[in-house]
Amino acid sequence: MLKRYKGKTALRAWGLKLAKTKCHAKATVAVARELVVIMHAMWRDGSEYTEALGAAPSGDGRRRTAEPRTAAAKDRKLLGAYA
C-alpha cells in the first residue's frame, strides 16, 4: 500500500509520514497492523469500510471501527448471544 498504490487515503498518508520519521519497514508493519484491525472490526460486526470512520489511526491508541450495516447488526453487536 505504501509503494505501489497511488490512491489518496488517510491510512496511506499516515504510513508515508511514519516512513519519513521512522524507517520504511516499521511504517509497513504499522500500516499492515492497522489494516488487520480495520478488517477484523468489519468481520466481527458485519460492517462496511468507510474511510471517514476507519482509515486514519487515531494516534492515541484507540481504534476506530466502522458502523454496522443495519439496525439488526447493531442489535446483534449490543445483545450478543441474546439477540
N, C-alpha and C positions, 0 to 999 in steps of 0.2 A: 504494500500500500504506500510505503514511503518512496519507493524508487520508480515503479512503472506506472502506477495510477496517477493520472493527471487531473482528475476532478478536484473540486474545491470542497472540502468538508472540514468541519471544526476538529475532528479527530486527526486528520492528516496534518493540519496546520499545527496542532499541538505537538504531534510527533516530530515534525520538522524543526520546531522551536527547541524541543528537547534534544534533538540531534545536534543542534548548533552549540548548546550549552554543555551537554554531556557527550558521550560518544554515540556513534550511529547504532552500534549493536544494542546498547541499553535502550535507546529510543525504539528500536524494532521490537524488542521484547515487551516494552511498556505498551506499545500500540496493540500488539497481539494479545496481551493480557486484557486490555480494555475491551477489545472485540469479543473475547471469550465471555467477559462479564455481561456485555450487552446481549450476546446471543443466548446465554444461559437465562437471563431475565425474560427474554422473548419466549424461550421454550417453556419456562416454568409457568408463566401466566397466560400464554397464548396471545401475546400482544404482537403488534406490528411495529417495525422500526420506523421512527421518525427522527430525523437528525436534530430537530429542535430540542427533543427531550433526552436523547440517549447518546449523542455523538461526542460531545465535549466532556472530558473528565472534569470533575468538579474541583479538583486541586486540594480539597480539604479532607480527602479520604472517604467522603460519602459518594456512593454510586447512584446514578440516576437510572431509572427504569422506564420503559415505555408504558403507555396506558393500555389497559385491557381493551379488546375489540368491542365487546358487548357488555351489557349490564349483567348477563348471566355469567360471563367470565369473571367479572368483578366480584359477584356474589360467591363464586367458587373459590376465588382467592381469599376472600374475607372469612368465609364459613368453613373452608377446608373440607373435612370429612362429613360435615353436617349438611352440605348443600345437596 
